[in-house]
């Protein structure tokens, strides 16, 4: 009788929840194609509309616009109901309040729930924020060209899979193989085949058993840049680049296995299908090699799923859609498994027993991660130099990530237009001179130097002043600039009065402080006295309050700016 009463009360509660909500919901997953009937999200939409009776409106954006869309809808008071996210989106999704707890709106005992991910990626302060599917589990592995290795005289017993089975698949053997396979195949004097290719640079850190930050149970991060294991991983990365066997240029690496320009490639397991379909070579698969401080029994995974937007007006219906959505994704994923190379499925059975999800440790510093690692991969700096340069900004980002987001305040905005027709117009454009010794000067240009009646003149000389990069002005945001929670188009005319240097350009971007800068409008300037027009977008302005416009240059001498316009990008 008690069980019957409890069931009746639960049914009444659910009915009341549905009654207060609308079955019409908004759903966001990057790159969804509403016109493609075979798109899994479209199948979930059609099923929901048939079974539930509500309408599904997709919020359209690409993979780079994840936060933009979520926060812009929150800013206008219409939070998205269902939001796609992954382990790399956490813990910010929790600490900043993008998502709300979902266990009251979905069946947490759904038979395909990835319970390990729920506990290790999506649980904070006792609540769950994403429902993740078992089949959304994807692990990183090495795809390698077995045929190519055999042609180079590398016995099967010396190849990656055999080394792994023998407990020898470590960085030492991995690098030795990569060196052997790196070659100038044409005799041109330049390497045209690399032993290893990859775009996921942080994978080197994870292979050595460490992470970029540490996350506690409440989602708070602490920076981990001084961990000796991290330095050890970055040192190995530095050596790989210097020795020449590591290729990270995606235009080469992404198809390197098939085209034989790369012998080993790091990607997720689902990439195997594409490779085997594009080549007649025999391809092998193996887990990632283990660094000196790594754990050979711990495997690098990632996962994703769906949550309910914080403030959603229809959370019960959102939960219903999530359950339908995951069922459709599971069917789709299972069909892919059936077409996988058998070697991949055999490997999956082994590595799935001990998954590790370190991606979330990079979330708070994701905006600088490529630049930080690029210091080593592209610039050639040492790990200690890269850490010293980027640690202060990384620390500031981590501290900011641990602070809940302020209530969104969306200020009014009207188009900003400055033609510099009078000298008083320069008041909103103060000279940027933080050290009180800048050799850059700002003044009012007229006559033949001006573009129109008057212009903003920036007097500088990268050769004599020894400054290739300068910031000329950060505008007075009360007089000229932008406001948060919008997207903008910025345009201006520029004319060099003296010959620019190689790769000379003028730039503009939104500026709130040294940690929060938005957009990058860059205009190349190649010759003097030629008026060129700059135009670009300022996006992802996730900031309350007013935003200045920062204007600067690279390898420039004297130049003028005119006809500066900022309009809201609809």
C-alpha positions as CSV (number, residue, x, y, z in Angstrom):
1,X,0.0,0.0,0.0
2,X,2.9,2.4,0.9
3,X,4.5,1.8,-2.5
4,X,1.2,2.4,-4.3
5,X,0.7,5.7,-2.4
6,X,4.3,6.8,-3.2
7,X,3.8,6.0,-6.9
8,X,0.6,7.9,-6.9
9,X,2.2,11.0,-5.3
10,X,5.1,10.8,-7.8
11,X,2.7,10.7,-10.7
12,X,0.8,13.7,-9.3
13,X,4.0,15.6,-8.9
14,X,5.2,14.9,-12.4
15,X,1.8,15.8,-13.8
16,X,1.9,19.1,-11.9
17,X,5.4,19.8,-13.3
18,X,4.3,19.2,-16.8
19,X,1.2,21.3,-16.3
20,X,3.3,24.4,-15.4
21,X,5.6,24.0,-18.4
22,X,5.4,24.2,-22.1
23,X,6.3,21.1,-24.2
24,X,7.9,23.5,-26.8
25,X,11.6,23.5,-26.0
26,X,14.9,24.8,-27.4
27,X,17.8,22.4,-27.9
28,X,21.5,23.2,-28.6
29,X,24.0,20.8,-30.1
30,X,26.8,22.3,-32.2
31,X,26.7,21.6,-35.9
32,X,23.2,20.1,-36.0
33,X,21.6,20.1,-39.4
34,X,17.8,20.5,-39.1
35,X,17.4,19.6,-42.8
36,X,19.2,16.3,-42.6
37,X,16.7,13.5,-41.8
38,X,19.6,11.2,-41.0
39,X,21.0,13.6,-38.4
40,X,20.6,11.8,-35.0
41,X,19.4,15.0,-33.4
42,X,16.7,15.4,-36.1
43,X,15.6,11.9,-35.4
44,X,15.3,12.6,-31.7
45,X,13.4,15.8,-32.5
46,X,10.9,14.0,-34.7
47,X,10.4,11.3,-32.1
48,X,9.9,13.8,-29.3
49,X,7.4,15.8,-31.3
50,X,5.4,12.6,-32.1
51,X,5.5,11.1,-28.6
52,X,5.2,14.3,-26.5
53,X,3.4,16.7,-28.8
54,X,5.7,19.7,-28.3
55,X,7.9,21.5,-30.8
56,X,11.7,21.4,-30.8
57,X,13.6,24.5,-31.9
58,X,17.3,23.9,-32.6
59,X,19.7,26.7,-31.6
60,X,22.2,26.8,-34.5
61,X,25.9,27.3,-34.0
62,X,29.2,25.7,-34.8
63,X,31.6,24.0,-32.3
64,X,33.4,27.3,-31.7
65,X,30.2,29.1,-30.5
66,X,29.3,26.9,-27.6
67,X,29.5,29.5,-24.8
68,X,28.3,32.3,-27.0
69,X,25.0,30.7,-27.7
70,X,24.3,29.4,-24.2
71,X,25.2,32.7,-22.5
72,X,23.5,35.0,-25.1
73,X,20.2,33.1,-24.5
74,X,20.7,33.5,-20.7
75,X,21.4,37.2,-21.2
76,X,18.0,37.9,-22.7
77,X,16.2,35.8,-20.1
78,X,15.4,32.8,-22.4
79,X,17.8,30.0,-21.2
80,X,18.2,27.1,-23.6
81,X,16.3,24.0,-22.3
82,X,18.6,21.2,-23.5
83,X,22.4,21.8,-23.8
84,X,25.1,19.6,-25.2
85,X,28.3,19.5,-23.2
86,X,31.3,17.3,-22.6
87,X,34.0,16.6,-20.0
88,X,36.1,19.5,-21.5
89,X,33.2,21.9,-20.7
90,X,33.5,21.2,-16.9
91,X,33.7,22.3,-14.2
92,X,32.9,25.8,-15.7
93,X,29.4,24.6,-16.6
94,X,28.9,24.0,-12.9
95,X,30.9,26.8,-11.3
96,X,29.6,29.5,-13.7
97,X,26.0,28.2,-13.5
98,X,25.4,27.4,-17.1
99,X,23.5,24.2,-16.2
100,X,21.2,23.1,-13.4
101,X,21.0,19.8,-11.5
102,X,19.1,17.3,-13.6
103,X,18.5,14.2,-11.4
104,X,14.9,15.4,-10.7
105,X,14.0,15.5,-14.4
106,X,15.8,12.4,-15.9
107,X,16.0,8.8,-15.2
108,X,19.5,8.5,-13.7
109,X,19.1,4.7,-13.9
110,X,18.6,4.8,-17.7
111,X,20.2,1.5,-18.8
112,X,22.8,3.2,-21.1
113,X,24.0,5.8,-18.6
114,X,27.8,6.1,-18.4
115,X,27.9,5.9,-14.6
116,X,31.6,6.2,-14.3
117,X,31.6,9.5,-16.1
118,X,28.6,10.7,-14.1
119,X,30.6,10.2,-10.9
120,X,34.0,11.4,-12.2
121,X,33.1,14.2,-14.6
122,X,29.6,15.5,-14.0
123,X,28.9,15.3,-10.2
124,X,29.5,18.4,-8.1
125,X,28.4,19.2,-4.6
126,X,26.1,16.1,-4.6
127,X,24.3,16.9,-7.9
128,X,24.6,15.7,-11.5
129,X,24.8,18.2,-14.4
130,X,25.0,16.0,-17.6
131,X,23.5,12.7,-18.6
132,X,26.1,10.8,-20.5
133,X,25.7,7.7,-22.6
134,X,28.0,4.7,-22.4
135,X,28.5,4.9,-26.2
136,X,29.6,8.5,-25.9
137,X,32.8,7.2,-24.4
138,X,35.7,7.7,-26.8
139,X,39.3,7.0,-26.1
140,X,42.5,8.3,-27.6
141,X,44.8,5.8,-29.3
142,X,47.7,5.5,-31.7
143,X,46.7,4.6,-35.3
144,X,49.8,3.3,-37.2
145,X,50.6,2.2,-40.7
146,X,51.7,-1.5,-40.3
147,X,52.4,-1.9,-44.0
148,X,54.8,1.1,-43.9
149,X,56.6,-0.2,-40.9
150,X,57.1,-3.6,-42.5
151,X,58.5,-2.0,-45.6
152,X,61.0,-0.1,-43.4
153,X,62.2,-3.4,-42.0
154,X,60.5,-3.0,-38.6
155,X,59.5,-6.5,-37.4
156,X,56.0,-7.1,-36.0
157,X,57.5,-7.8,-32.6
158,X,58.9,-4.3,-32.7
159,X,55.7,-2.6,-33.7
160,X,53.4,-0.7,-31.3
161,X,50.8,-3.4,-30.6
162,X,53.4,-6.1,-29.8
163,X,55.3,-3.6,-27.6
164,X,52.1,-2.9,-25.7
165,X,51.3,-6.5,-25.2
166,X,54.8,-7.1,-23.9
167,X,54.6,-4.1,-21.5
168,X,57.1,-2.1,-23.4
169,X,54.9,0.6,-25.0
170,X,56.5,3.6,-23.4
171,X,58.0,6.9,-24.6
172,X,61.4,5.4,-25.1
173,X,60.2,2.8,-27.6
174,X,57.7,5.2,-29.1
175,X,60.3,7.8,-29.8
176,X,62.8,5.2,-31.2
177,X,60.1,4.0,-33.7
178,X,59.3,7.6,-34.6
179,X,62.9,8.4,-35.3
180,X,63.3,5.4,-37.6
181,X,60.2,6.3,-39.6
182,X,61.0,10.0,-40.1
183,X,62.6,10.3,-43.5
184,X,63.3,12.4,-46.6
185,X,61.7,10.0,-49.0
186,X,62.5,12.0,-52.2
187,X,66.1,13.0,-51.5
188,X,65.1,16.7,-51.6
189,X,67.0,17.5,-48.4
190,X,63.8,18.1,-46.4
191,X,61.8,15.7,-44.2
192,X,58.5,14.7,-46.0
193,X,57.5,11.8,-43.7
194,X,57.2,12.1,-39.9
195,X,57.2,9.3,-37.4
196,X,54.3,10.8,-35.4
197,X,51.5,13.3,-36.1
198,X,49.1,14.9,-33.7
199,X,47.0,18.0,-33.0
200,X,46.0,17.2,-29.4
201,X,49.2,18.5,-27.8
202,X,48.0,18.3,-24.2
203,X,47.8,14.5,-24.7
204,X,51.5,14.5,-24.0
205,X,50.8,15.8,-20.5
206,X,48.1,13.2,-19.8
207,X,50.3,10.4,-21.1
208,X,52.7,11.2,-18.2
209,X,50.0,10.8,-15.6
210,X,49.4,14.4,-14.7
211,X,47.1,17.3,-15.5
212,X,47.2,21.1,-16.0
213,X,45.1,21.8,-13.0
214,X,43.6,19.8,-10.1
215,X,39.8,19.9,-9.5
216,X,38.2,19.3,-6.1
217,X,34.8,17.9,-5.3
218,X,33.2,21.3,-5.5
219,X,34.7,22.0,-9.0
220,X,37.3,24.5,-7.8
221,X,40.6,24.3,-9.7
222,X,44.2,24.9,-8.6
223,X,47.0,25.4,-11.1
224,X,49.4,22.4,-11.5
225,X,52.1,24.0,-13.6
226,X,54.9,23.2,-11.1
227,X,54.2,19.5,-11.1
228,X,57.5,17.8,-12.2
229,X,55.5,15.3,-14.3
230,X,54.1,18.2,-16.3
231,X,57.6,19.6,-16.9
232,X,58.8,16.2,-17.8
233,X,56.1,15.9,-20.4
234,X,56.8,19.3,-21.9
235,X,60.5,18.5,-22.1
236,X,59.7,15.3,-24.1
237,X,57.5,17.4,-26.4
238,X,60.3,19.9,-26.8
239,X,62.8,17.1,-27.7
240,X,60.3,15.6,-30.2
241,X,60.0,18.9,-32.1
242,X,63.8,19.5,-32.0
243,X,64.6,16.0,-33.3
244,X,62.1,16.5,-36.1
245,X,59.9,13.4,-35.9
246,X,56.8,15.2,-34.5
247,X,54.4,16.9,-36.9
248,X,51.5,18.9,-35.6
249,X,50.5,20.8,-38.7
250,X,46.9,19.5,-39.2
251,X,47.0,20.0,-42.9
252,X,49.7,17.3,-43.0
253,X,49.0,15.2,-39.9
254,X,45.2,14.7,-40.3
255,X,45.5,12.5,-43.5
256,X,49.1,11.5,-42.9
257,X,48.4,7.8,-42.2
258,X,46.5,7.4,-45.5
259,X,49.0,9.4,-47.5
260,X,52.0,7.9,-45.9
261,X,53.4,11.3,-44.7
262,X,52.9,10.2,-41.1
263,X,53.6,6.7,-39.7
264,X,51.8,7.0,-36.4
265,X,48.8,9.3,-35.6
266,X,47.0,10.1,-32.3
267,X,43.2,10.3,-32.5
268,X,40.1,8.9,-31.0
269,X,39.1,5.4,-31.8
270,X,36.3,6.3,-34.2
271,X,38.8,7.8,-36.6
272,X,39.8,4.2,-37.5
273,X,36.9,3.9,-39.9
274,X,38.0,6.8,-41.9
275,X,41.5,5.6,-42.2
276,X,40.7,2.1,-43.3
277,X,38.3,3.3,-45.9
278,X,40.9,5.7,-47.4
279,X,43.9,3.3,-47.7
280,X,44.8,-0.2,-48.8
281,X,47.6,-0.3,-46.2
282,X,47.2,-2.5,-43.1
283,X,46.5,-0.2,-40.1
284,X,47.2,-1.1,-36.5
285,X,45.8,0.3,-33.3
286,X,47.2,0.6,-29.8
287,X,46.7,2.6,-26.6
288,X,48.8,5.7,-26.0
289,X,52.4,5.1,-25.0
290,X,53.1,5.8,-21.3
291,X,55.5,8.5,-20.1
292,X,58.1,7.8,-17.4
293,X,55.7,8.9,-14.6
294,X,52.5,7.7,-16.3
295,X,50.2,4.8,-15.4
296,X,50.2,2.1,-18.2
297,X,46.9,0.7,-16.9
298,X,45.0,4.1,-17.1
299,X,43.5,5.0,-20.5
300,X,42.7,8.5,-21.8
301,X,39.0,8.9,-22.5
302,X,36.5,11.7,-23.2
303,X,32.7,11.7,-23.0
304,X,29.8,14.0,-23.6
305,X,26.1,14.2,-23.0
306,X,23.2,16.6,-22.4
307,X,22.1,18.9,-19.5
308,X,19.3,21.3,-18.7
309,X,20.0,25.0,-19.0
310,X,20.0,26.9,-15.7
311,X,16.7,28.8,-15.5
312,X,15.0,26.6,-18.1
313,X,11.3,27.2,-17.9
314,X,10.6,23.6,-19.1
315,X,13.0,21.3,-17.2
316,X,10.6,18.3,-17.1
317,X,10.1,18.4,-20.8
318,X,13.9,19.0,-21.3
319,X,14.5,15.8,-19.3
320,X,12.1,13.9,-21.5
321,X,13.9,15.0,-24.6
322,X,17.3,14.1,-23.1
323,X,16.1,10.5,-22.5
324,X,14.8,10.2,-26.1
325,X,18.0,11.9,-27.5
326,X,20.3,9.5,-25.7
327,X,18.3,6.4,-26.9
328,X,18.7,7.6,-30.5
329,X,22.4,8.3,-30.0
330,X,22.9,4.9,-28.5
331,X,21.4,3.2,-31.5
332,X,23.5,5.3,-33.8
333,X,26.7,4.6,-31.9
334,X,26.0,0.9,-31.8
335,X,25.6,0.9,-35.6
336,X,29.1,2.5,-35.9
337,X,30.6,-0.1,-33.6
338,X,29.4,-2.8,-36.0
339,X,31.3,-1.2,-38.8
340,X,34.5,-0.6,-36.8
341,X,37.7,-2.7,-37.6
342,X,37.6,-5.7,-35.4
343,X,40.9,-4.7,-33.9
344,X,39.4,-1.5,-32.5
345,X,36.5,-3.3,-30.9
346,X,38.9,-5.7,-29.3
347,X,41.0,-2.8,-28.0
348,X,37.8,-1.1,-26.7
349,X,36.9,-4.1,-24.6
350,X,40.3,-3.8,-22.8
351,X,40.7,-0.1,-22.3
352,X,37.1,0.6,-21.3
353,X,37.7,-1.2,-18.0
354,X,39.8,1.6,-16.7
355,X,38.9,5.0,-18.3
356,X,40.4,8.3,-17.2
357,X,38.9,11.7,-18.0
358,X,41.5,14.5,-17.6
359,X,40.0,16.9,-20.1
360,X,38.1,18.7,-17.5
361,X,41.3,19.9,-15.8
362,X,42.1,22.1,-18.9
363,X,38.7,23.8,-19.0
364,X,39.5,26.8,-16.9
365,X,42.7,27.7,-19.0
366,X,41.4,26.5,-22.4
367,X,41.6,30.0,-23.8
368,X,45.4,30.1,-23.5
369,X,46.2,26.4,-23.8
370,X,47.1,26.4,-27.5
371,X,49.3,29.5,-27.0
372,X,51.0,28.1,-23.9
373,X,51.8,24.8,-25.7
374,X,52.6,26.6,-28.9
375,X,55.6,28.3,-27.1
376,X,57.2,24.8,-27.3
377,X,55.7,23.4,-30.5
378,X,55.9,26.4,-32.7
379,X,58.1,29.0,-31.1
380,X,60.7,26.5,-29.9
381,X,61.0,27.9,-26.3
382,X,61.9,25.7,-23.4
383,X,59.2,24.4,-21.0
384,X,60.6,26.7,-18.2
385,X,60.3,29.8,-20.5
386,X,56.7,28.8,-21.5
387,X,55.7,28.2,-17.9
388,X,57.2,31.5,-16.7
389,X,55.5,33.4,-19.4
390,X,52.0,31.9,-19.1
391,X,51.7,30.9,-15.4
392,X,50.5,34.4,-14.2
393,X,47.7,34.4,-16.8
394,X,46.8,30.8,-16.2
395,X,46.6,31.5,-12.5
396,X,44.3,34.5,-13.1
397,X,42.0,32.3,-15.3
398,X,41.9,29.6,-12.7
399,X,40.9,32.0,-10.0
400,X,38.2,33.5,-12.2
401,X,36.9,30.0,-13.0
402,X,36.3,29.3,-9.3
403,X,34.1,32.4,-8.9
404,X,30.3,32.1,-9.7
405,X,29.2,34.2,-12.6
406,X,27.6,37.5,-11.8
407,X,24.0,38.0,-12.6
408,X,23.9,39.0,-16.3
409,X,23.3,42.8,-16.8
410,X,22.6,43.7,-20.4
411,X,23.2,47.4,-20.9
412,X,21.7,49.4,-23.8
413,X,24.0,50.0,-26.8
414,X,23.8,52.4,-29.7
415,X,26.1,52.4,-32.8
416,X,29.4,54.1,-32.1
417,X,30.8,56.3,-34.9
418,X,33.9,58.4,-34.8
419,X,35.2,60.3,-37.9
420,X,37.8,62.5,-36.1
421,X,36.6,65.6,-37.8
422,X,37.7,67.8,-34.8
423,X,40.6,67.7,-32.5
424,X,38.4,67.4,-29.5
425,X,37.2,64.0,-30.8
426,X,40.6,62.6,-29.6
427,X,39.5,62.9,-25.9
428,X,37.9,59.4,-26.0
429,X,41.2,58.0,-27.4
430,X,43.9,58.4,-24.7
431,X,47.5,57.4,-25.3
432,X,48.3,54.0,-23.9
433,X,51.4,54.6,-21.8
434,X,51.5,52.2,-18.8
435,X,55.2,52.8,-18.1
436,X,55.2,56.6,-18.6
437,X,58.0,56.3,-21.1
438,X,56.2,55.4,-24.4
439,X,57.7,56.6,-27.6
440,X,54.3,56.3,-29.3
441,X,52.4,59.6,-29.7
442,X,48.8,60.3,-30.6
443,X,47.7,63.6,-32.3
444,X,45.2,65.1,-34.7
445,X,46.0,64.8,-38.4
446,X,44.6,67.0,-41.0
447,X,45.3,68.0,-44.6
448,X,47.0,65.5,-46.8
449,X,47.9,63.2,-43.9
450,X,44.3,62.8,-43.0
451,X,42.0,60.3,-44.7
452,X,39.0,62.6,-44.4
453,X,38.7,66.0,-42.8
454,X,40.7,64.8,-39.8
455,X,42.2,61.5,-38.6
456,X,43.8,60.0,-35.5
457,X,47.5,60.1,-36.1
458,X,49.7,57.4,-34.4
459,X,53.3,58.4,-34.5
460,X,55.6,55.3,-34.1
461,X,58.6,53.7,-35.6
462,X,59.2,50.0,-35.0
463,X,62.8,50.2,-36.2
464,X,64.2,53.0,-34.1
465,X,62.0,52.4,-31.1
466,X,62.7,48.6,-31.0
467,X,59.0,47.9,-30.6
468,X,57.5,45.6,-33.2
469,X,54.2,45.5,-31.4
470,X,52.5,48.5,-29.9
471,X,49.2,49.4,-28.2
472,X,48.3,52.9,-29.3
473,X,45.1,53.5,-27.3
474,X,42.6,51.8,-25.1
475,X,39.5,54.0,-25.5
476,X,37.6,55.7,-22.7
477,X,34.8,53.1,-22.4
478,X,32.4,55.8,-21.2
479,X,32.8,57.8,-24.4
480,X,33.5,55.2,-27.0
481,X,33.3,51.4,-26.9
482,X,31.0,48.4,-26.4
483,X,28.9,46.8,-23.7
484,X,28.9,43.1,-22.6
485,X,26.6,40.3,-23.8
486,X,26.5,41.3,-27.4
487,X,28.4,40.6,-30.6
488,X,29.8,43.4,-32.8
489,X,31.1,44.4,-36.2
490,X,34.1,46.8,-36.1
491,X,35.2,48.8,-39.1
492,X,37.8,51.5,-39.7
493,X,40.0,53.0,-42.4
494,X,43.8,53.0,-42.1
495,X,46.6,54.7,-44.0
496,X,50.3,54.4,-43.5
497,X,52.2,57.6,-43.8
498,X,55.6,55.8,-44.0
499,X,56.6,52.5,-45.4
500,X,55.4,49.6,-43.1
501,X,57.8,46.8,-42.2
502,X,57.3,43.1,-43.3
503,X,54.0,41.8,-42.2
504,X,52.9,45.2,-41.0
505,X,49.3,45.5,-39.7
506,X,47.0,47.5,-37.6
507,X,44.6,45.7,-35.2
508,X,41.6,46.4,-32.9
509,X,39.9,44.3,-30.3
510,X,37.5,44.7,-27.4
511,X,39.2,45.3,-24.1
512,X,37.9,44.9,-20.5
513,X,41.1,44.1,-18.7
514,X,44.3,42.2,-19.3
515,X,42.5,38.9,-18.7
516,X,39.3,39.7,-20.7
517,X,39.9,40.8,-24.3
518,X,37.6,40.0,-27.2
519,X,37.9,39.6,-31.0
520,X,40.8,40.3,-33.3
521,X,40.3,42.7,-36.2
522,X,43.6,42.7,-38.2
523,X,44.3,44.7,-41.4
524,X,47.5,44.2,-43.3
525,X,49.2,47.4,-44.5
526,X,51.8,47.0,-47.2
527,X,52.6,50.4,-48.6
528,X,52.3,54.1,-47.7
529,X,49.5,56.5,-48.7
530,X,47.1,53.7,-49.6
531,X,43.8,53.7,-47.7
532,X,42.7,50.2,-46.7
533,X,39.5,49.2,-44.9
534,X,39.5,46.9,-41.9
535,X,36.4,45.0,-40.9
536,X,35.9,42.2,-38.4
537,X,33.8,40.7,-35.6
538,X,34.0,40.9,-31.9
539,X,32.3,37.8,-30.4
540,X,32.0,36.0,-27.1
541,X,31.8,39.2,-24.9
542,X,30.8,37.4,-21.7
543,X,31.2,40.4,-19.5
544,X,29.0,42.7,-17.5
545,X,29.6,46.5,-18.0
546,X,31.3,48.6,-20.6
547,X,34.1,47.5,-22.9
548,X,36.9,49.7,-24.4
549,X,38.3,49.4,-27.9
550,X,42.0,48.6,-28.0
551,X,43.9,49.8,-31.1
552,X,47.5,48.8,-31.9
553,X,49.9,47.8,-34.6
554,X,52.8,45.5,-35.6
555,X,55.9,46.5,-37.6
556,X,54.3,49.9,-38.4
557,X,55.7,53.5,-38.7
558,X,53.4,56.5,-38.7
559,X,49.8,55.8,-39.7
560,X,46.3,57.3,-39.3
561,X,42.9,55.8,-38.4
562,X,39.6,57.2,-39.5
563,X,35.9,56.4,-40.0
564,X,35.7,54.1,-37.0
565,X,32.4,52.4,-36.5
566,X,31.1,49.8,-34.0
567,X,27.7,48.3,-34.8
568,X,25.8,45.4,-33.1
569,X,26.0,42.2,-35.1
570,X,22.5,40.9,-35.4
